[in-house]
Amino acid sequence: MARNIASARFGLAFDMTEPHQIDSNSRPVPSKVVHVKAPLPGAFNAYNVMAAILAVSRLTETPLENLADFAKNLTPVKGRMTIVDRGQPFELVVDYAHTPSSFETIFPPIRRRCSGKMICVFGSGGERDTEKRPLQGEVAARFCDVVILTDEDPRGEDSQKILEDIAKGARKEGKKDGENLFLISDRPSAIEKAVKMAKSDDIVLLLGKAHENSIIYKDGAVPYDEITAAQNALSLLGY
């Protein structure tokens, strides 16, 4: 079990409790508590790290405390809660979350540690699950102060219609166009809008594209890299 989970900008820490065991005399063995630190942002990663440590411990019969120290050497996967830092006074995160359920996973812990505003940028794939779109908008509007909707992979669908489908959910939760809800189909422009709005202690979340290397339109795929787009937007502000 993971307890006392503390997630910050560049990583997380938590206490891991050894599952209850029985000795050879059928008596319960006192549980061990092991402190773990890992350079992986996102409170949900505590459970991923814990599961990995437990699995290796069982397979290799290695004590948990001998494995926990290796967590500090883990390398974050590109596009999974990736921090883009060029010295700006706000946090900028790139993540693959693109469904209502994944939003429900990542938003709450970020909301709890955010002392400023949360600004999110995301879209929804064309020719895919259309019912999730307003739900995406609802969840994002519930947790984020500003919602900016943009292209993900429109494919053969009209880009603006996709954004309007998502916006219905955001408006349902009280977001207002031009105030805290923006529909900007061009993704680099949407990211530029987000970073220009961000102030000290805010958190900007760029969601949905992450590690992918293109945006798919009706005429084909256009090369695109989210982290590069984020860096370019920050460069325009002098960072």
C-alpha positions as a Markdown table, in Angstrom:
| # | Residue | x | y | z |
|---|---|---|---|---|
| 1 | Met | 0.0 | 0.0 | 0.0 |
| 2 | Ala | 1.2 | 3.5 | -0.8 |
| 3 | Arg | 0.7 | 6.2 | 1.8 |
| 4 | Asn | 1.7 | 9.8 | 2.4 |
| 5 | Ile | 2.1 | 10.4 | -1.4 |
| 6 | Ala | 3.7 | 13.8 | -2.1 |
| 7 | Ser | 3.8 | 14.8 | -5.7 |
| 8 | Ala | 5.8 | 17.9 | -6.8 |
| 9 | Arg | 7.1 | 19.5 | -10.0 |
| 10 | Phe | 10.0 | 17.2 | -10.6 |
| 11 | Gly | 9.0 | 14.0 | -8.8 |
| 12 | Leu | 7.2 | 12.2 | -6.0 |
| 13 | Ala | 7.8 | 10.5 | -2.6 |
| 14 | Phe | 5.7 | 8.0 | -0.7 |
| 15 | Asp | 5.8 | 5.4 | 2.0 |
| 16 | Met | 5.3 | 1.8 | 0.9 |
| 17 | Thr | 3.9 | -0.8 | 3.2 |
| 18 | Glu | 4.9 | -4.4 | 2.9 |
| 19 | Pro | 1.7 | -6.6 | 2.5 |
| 20 | His | 0.8 | -8.7 | 5.5 |
| 21 | Gln | 2.7 | -11.9 | 5.7 |
| 22 | Ile | 2.5 | -15.0 | 7.9 |
| 23 | Asp | 5.6 | -16.7 | 9.4 |
| 24 | Ser | 6.2 | -20.5 | 9.6 |
| 25 | Asn | 4.2 | -20.6 | 12.8 |
| 26 | Ser | 1.2 | -19.0 | 11.2 |
| 27 | Arg | 1.8 | -15.8 | 13.1 |
| 28 | Pro | 1.5 | -12.4 | 11.4 |
| 29 | Val | 4.8 | -10.7 | 10.6 |
| 30 | Pro | 4.9 | -6.9 | 11.3 |
| 31 | Ser | 4.7 | -4.9 | 8.2 |
| 32 | Lys | 7.7 | -2.9 | 7.0 |
| 33 | Val | 7.4 | 0.7 | 5.9 |
| 34 | Val | 9.8 | 1.7 | 3.1 |
| 35 | His | 10.2 | 5.3 | 1.9 |
| 36 | Val | 10.5 | 5.7 | -1.9 |
| 37 | Lys | 11.5 | 8.7 | -4.0 |
| 38 | Ala | 11.2 | 8.8 | -7.8 |
| 39 | Pro | 11.8 | 11.5 | -10.4 |
| 40 | Leu | 8.3 | 10.9 | -11.9 |
| 41 | Pro | 5.7 | 13.7 | -11.6 |
| 42 | Gly | 2.1 | 12.7 | -11.0 |
| 43 | Ala | 0.8 | 11.1 | -7.8 |
| 44 | Phe | -0.6 | 8.2 | -9.9 |
| 45 | Asn | 2.9 | 7.1 | -10.6 |
| 46 | Ala | 3.3 | 6.1 | -6.9 |
| 47 | Tyr | 1.2 | 3.1 | -7.7 |
| 48 | Asn | 3.1 | 2.2 | -10.8 |
| 49 | Val | 6.4 | 2.4 | -9.0 |
| 50 | Met | 5.0 | 0.4 | -6.0 |
| 51 | Ala | 3.7 | -2.3 | -8.3 |
| 52 | Ala | 7.1 | -2.6 | -10.1 |
| 53 | Ile | 9.0 | -2.8 | -6.8 |
| 54 | Leu | 6.6 | -5.5 | -5.4 |
| 55 | Ala | 6.8 | -7.5 | -8.6 |
| 56 | Val | 10.7 | -7.5 | -8.7 |
| 57 | Ser | 10.8 | -8.2 | -4.9 |
| 58 | Arg | 8.6 | -11.3 | -5.3 |
| 59 | Leu | 10.3 | -12.6 | -8.4 |
| 60 | Thr | 13.9 | -12.1 | -7.1 |
| 61 | Glu | 13.1 | -12.6 | -3.4 |
| 62 | Thr | 14.8 | -9.2 | -2.8 |
| 63 | Pro | 13.8 | -7.1 | 0.3 |
| 64 | Leu | 11.7 | -4.1 | -0.6 |
| 65 | Glu | 14.2 | -1.7 | 1.1 |
| 66 | Asn | 16.9 | -3.0 | -1.2 |
| 67 | Leu | 14.9 | -2.1 | -4.3 |
| 68 | Ala | 13.3 | 1.2 | -3.2 |
| 69 | Asp | 16.6 | 3.1 | -3.6 |
| 70 | Phe | 16.7 | 2.2 | -7.3 |
| 71 | Ala | 13.5 | 4.2 | -7.9 |
| 72 | Lys | 15.5 | 7.5 | -7.8 |
| 73 | Asn | 17.2 | 6.4 | -11.0 |
| 74 | Leu | 14.0 | 5.9 | -13.0 |
| 75 | Thr | 13.8 | 7.9 | -16.3 |
| 76 | Pro | 10.4 | 9.5 | -17.1 |
| 77 | Val | 8.9 | 8.4 | -20.4 |
| 78 | Lys | 8.6 | 11.2 | -23.0 |
| 79 | Gly | 5.2 | 12.7 | -23.0 |
| 80 | Arg | 4.1 | 11.2 | -19.7 |
| 81 | Met | 4.0 | 14.1 | -17.2 |
| 82 | Thr | 7.0 | 15.6 | -19.0 |
| 83 | Ile | 8.1 | 18.9 | -17.5 |
| 84 | Val | 9.2 | 21.6 | -20.0 |
| 85 | Asp | 11.4 | 24.0 | -18.1 |
| 86 | Arg | 13.1 | 27.0 | -19.6 |
| 87 | Gly | 13.2 | 29.1 | -16.5 |
| 88 | Gln | 9.7 | 30.3 | -16.8 |
| 89 | Pro | 7.8 | 31.2 | -13.5 |
| 90 | Phe | 5.0 | 28.7 | -14.2 |
| 91 | Glu | 5.0 | 25.0 | -14.6 |
| 92 | Leu | 4.4 | 23.5 | -18.1 |
| 93 | Val | 3.5 | 19.8 | -18.4 |
| 94 | Val | 3.1 | 17.6 | -21.4 |
| 95 | Asp | 1.0 | 14.4 | -21.0 |
| 96 | Tyr | -0.8 | 11.8 | -23.1 |
| 97 | Ala | -4.1 | 12.0 | -21.1 |
| 98 | His | -6.9 | 12.3 | -23.7 |
| 99 | Thr | -10.0 | 10.6 | -22.1 |
| 100 | Pro | -12.4 | 11.7 | -19.4 |
| 101 | Ser | -11.1 | 8.9 | -17.1 |
| 102 | Ser | -7.5 | 9.9 | -17.6 |
| 103 | Phe | -8.4 | 13.5 | -16.9 |
| 104 | Glu | -10.1 | 12.4 | -13.7 |
| 105 | Thr | -6.8 | 10.7 | -12.8 |
| 106 | Ile | -4.3 | 13.5 | -13.4 |
| 107 | Phe | -6.3 | 16.7 | -12.6 |
| 108 | Pro | -7.1 | 16.2 | -8.9 |
| 109 | Pro | -3.6 | 15.8 | -7.5 |
| 110 | Ile | -2.3 | 18.7 | -9.7 |
| 111 | Arg | -5.2 | 20.9 | -8.6 |
| 112 | Arg | -4.3 | 20.2 | -4.9 |
| 113 | Arg | -0.7 | 21.4 | -5.3 |
| 114 | Cys | -1.4 | 24.3 | -7.7 |
| 115 | Ser | -1.3 | 27.6 | -5.9 |
| 116 | Gly | -2.1 | 29.6 | -9.0 |
| 117 | Lys | -4.4 | 28.8 | -12.0 |
| 118 | Met | -4.6 | 25.6 | -14.0 |
| 119 | Ile | -4.6 | 26.1 | -17.8 |
| 120 | Cys | -5.2 | 23.1 | -20.0 |
| 121 | Val | -4.8 | 22.7 | -23.8 |
| 122 | Phe | -6.3 | 19.6 | -25.5 |
| 123 | Gly | -8.5 | 18.3 | -28.3 |
| 124 | Ser | -10.2 | 15.1 | -29.4 |
| 125 | Gly | -9.5 | 12.7 | -32.2 |
| 126 | Gly | -11.7 | 12.9 | -35.3 |
| 127 | Glu | -13.5 | 9.8 | -36.6 |
| 128 | Arg | -13.3 | 8.3 | -33.1 |
| 129 | Asp | -15.4 | 8.2 | -29.9 |
| 130 | Thr | -17.6 | 11.3 | -30.2 |
| 131 | Glu | -19.5 | 10.7 | -27.0 |
| 132 | Lys | -16.4 | 11.4 | -24.9 |
| 133 | Arg | -16.0 | 14.9 | -26.2 |
| 134 | Pro | -18.5 | 16.8 | -24.0 |
| 135 | Leu | -17.3 | 14.7 | -21.1 |
| 136 | Gln | -13.7 | 15.8 | -21.7 |
| 137 | Gly | -15.0 | 19.4 | -21.6 |
| 138 | Glu | -16.9 | 18.9 | -18.4 |
| 139 | Val | -14.0 | 17.3 | -16.5 |
| 140 | Ala | -11.5 | 19.8 | -17.7 |
| 141 | Ala | -13.7 | 22.8 | -16.8 |
| 142 | Arg | -14.4 | 21.4 | -13.4 |
| 143 | Phe | -10.7 | 21.3 | -12.4 |
| 144 | Cys | -9.0 | 23.9 | -14.7 |
| 145 | Asp | -9.4 | 27.7 | -14.5 |
| 146 | Val | -8.9 | 28.1 | -18.3 |
| 147 | Val | -9.7 | 25.6 | -21.0 |
| 148 | Ile | -8.2 | 26.0 | -24.5 |
| 149 | Leu | -9.4 | 23.5 | -27.1 |
| 150 | Thr | -7.3 | 22.7 | -30.2 |
| 151 | Asp | -6.6 | 20.1 | -32.9 |
| 152 | Glu | -5.5 | 16.7 | -31.8 |
| 153 | Asp | -6.0 | 14.5 | -34.9 |
| 154 | Pro | -9.1 | 15.8 | -36.8 |
| 155 | Arg | -8.7 | 13.3 | -39.6 |
| 156 | Gly | -11.6 | 13.7 | -42.0 |
| 157 | Glu | -13.9 | 15.6 | -39.6 |
| 158 | Asp | -14.4 | 19.3 | -39.4 |
| 159 | Ser | -11.9 | 20.6 | -36.8 |
| 160 | Gln | -14.2 | 23.3 | -35.5 |
| 161 | Lys | -17.1 | 21.0 | -35.0 |
| 162 | Ile | -14.9 | 18.7 | -32.9 |
| 163 | Leu | -13.9 | 21.7 | -30.7 |
| 164 | Glu | -17.6 | 22.7 | -30.4 |
| 165 | Asp | -18.5 | 19.2 | -29.3 |
| 166 | Ile | -16.0 | 19.4 | -26.4 |
| 167 | Ala | -16.9 | 23.0 | -25.6 |
| 168 | Lys | -20.5 | 22.0 | -24.9 |
| 169 | Gly | -19.3 | 20.2 | -21.8 |
| 170 | Ala | -17.1 | 23.0 | -20.7 |
| 171 | Arg | -19.9 | 25.5 | -21.1 |
| 172 | Lys | -22.1 | 23.2 | -19.1 |
| 173 | Glu | -19.7 | 23.6 | -16.2 |
| 174 | Gly | -19.7 | 27.4 | -16.5 |
| 175 | Lys | -16.9 | 28.2 | -18.8 |
| 176 | Lys | -17.4 | 31.3 | -21.0 |
| 177 | Asp | -16.1 | 31.8 | -24.5 |
| 178 | Gly | -13.4 | 34.5 | -24.7 |
| 179 | Glu | -13.0 | 34.6 | -21.0 |
| 180 | Asn | -11.9 | 31.2 | -19.7 |
| 181 | Leu | -12.8 | 29.1 | -22.8 |
| 182 | Phe | -11.0 | 29.4 | -26.1 |
| 183 | Leu | -11.3 | 27.4 | -29.3 |
| 184 | Ile | -8.1 | 27.7 | -31.3 |
| 185 | Ser | -7.7 | 24.9 | -33.9 |
| 186 | Asp | -4.1 | 25.6 | -34.8 |
| 187 | Arg | -2.2 | 23.7 | -32.0 |
| 188 | Pro | 1.0 | 25.8 | -31.8 |
| 189 | Ser | -1.2 | 28.9 | -31.6 |
| 190 | Ala | -3.2 | 27.4 | -28.8 |
| 191 | Ile | -0.1 | 26.6 | -26.9 |
| 192 | Glu | 1.2 | 30.1 | -27.4 |
| 193 | Lys | -2.1 | 31.4 | -26.0 |
| 194 | Ala | -1.7 | 29.3 | -23.0 |
| 195 | Val | 1.8 | 30.3 | -22.1 |
| 196 | Lys | 1.0 | 34.0 | -22.7 |
| 197 | Met | -1.9 | 33.7 | -20.2 |
| 198 | Ala | 0.2 | 31.9 | -17.6 |
| 199 | Lys | 1.5 | 33.8 | -14.6 |
| 200 | Ser | 3.7 | 32.9 | -11.6 |
| 201 | Asp | 2.7 | 29.7 | -9.9 |
| 202 | Asp | 0.3 | 28.7 | -12.6 |
| 203 | Ile | 0.4 | 25.2 | -14.2 |
| 204 | Val | -0.1 | 24.8 | -18.0 |
| 205 | Leu | -1.1 | 21.3 | -19.1 |
| 206 | Leu | -0.7 | 20.2 | -22.8 |
| 207 | Leu | -2.6 | 17.1 | -23.2 |
| 208 | Gly | -3.3 | 14.4 | -25.8 |
| 209 | Lys | -0.3 | 14.5 | -28.2 |
| 210 | Ala | 2.6 | 13.8 | -25.9 |
| 211 | His | 5.1 | 11.5 | -27.7 |
| 212 | Glu | 3.3 | 11.5 | -31.0 |
| 213 | Asn | 5.1 | 13.0 | -34.0 |
| 214 | Ser | 2.3 | 14.2 | -36.2 |
| 215 | Ile | -1.2 | 15.7 | -36.4 |
| 216 | Ile | -3.5 | 13.8 | -38.8 |
| 217 | Tyr | -5.7 | 15.9 | -41.1 |
| 218 | Lys | -7.9 | 14.8 | -43.9 |
| 219 | Asp | -5.1 | 15.3 | -46.4 |
| 220 | Gly | -2.6 | 13.3 | -44.3 |
| 221 | Ala | -0.2 | 13.6 | -41.4 |
| 222 | Val | 1.6 | 16.9 | -40.7 |
| 223 | Pro | 4.9 | 16.5 | -38.7 |
| 224 | Tyr | 4.5 | 17.8 | -35.1 |
| 225 | Asp | 6.2 | 17.5 | -31.8 |
| 226 | Glu | 4.4 | 18.8 | -28.6 |
| 227 | Ile | 7.6 | 19.4 | -26.6 |
| 228 | Thr | 9.2 | 21.4 | -29.4 |
| 229 | Ala | 6.0 | 23.4 | -29.8 |
| 230 | Ala | 6.0 | 24.2 | -26.1 |
| 231 | Gln | 9.7 | 25.2 | -26.2 |
| 232 | Asn | 9.0 | 27.4 | -29.2 |
| 233 | Ala | 6.1 | 29.1 | -27.4 |
| 234 | Leu | 8.3 | 29.8 | -24.4 |
| 235 | Ser | 11.1 | 31.1 | -26.6 |
| 236 | Leu | 8.7 | 33.7 | -28.0 |
| 237 | Leu | 8.3 | 35.0 | -24.4 |
| 238 | Gly | 12.0 | 35.2 | -24.0 |
| 239 | Tyr | 12.6 | 32.0 | -22.1 |
